[in-house]
Amino acid sequence: MEPPQILVRYPGEALPWLRRRLRLNRRAFAAWLGVPESVVTRWEQGTSPIPMDLRRRLVPLVTRYLATEEGRDLLLTLGKGRDRDG
């Protein structure tokens, strides 16, 4: 599965995973993206989609980290709810 698809289908798993790789809490991640923290919360809960322009910013990072052992582990757990983070 490619990074854009991961961000669309599994934001609740992919975003917390990415934030951990970047060592950013939800507030810092939201500030970096220029959105309110509540928006990131909605993305992670799956109640709002990540806008295309922001997905484009995230894809290179997801791509980079998917090449790691942790990235391969994420791909094995997607959709199974094992990579949740608050």
Steps between C-alpha positions, in 0.01 A plus 500: 500500500630843407532793745212706353267202537620439855421860598152474349406153624682484835555852638422383853797267489732680260494847655581402859769267365648785293481741793699254712764470227522881491492519882209743488195497721164576343521871585847544347404296194191718449707817537753371246217435253332833581172350619326492838573199721131409482535449124781248547283328762215470248737358237631245747145406599403465134223758523663742253722425201848647471486768228694423183749786545596376846516139386749612237718646777478180703563247222879554481529450876285188499700368206827561682393328820328207327845399377601425860439189706230690691339587168487138395345419838237769446404351166441166672270655762296741286131450548547286808488791749833419662672830437276744689646800682338792680 
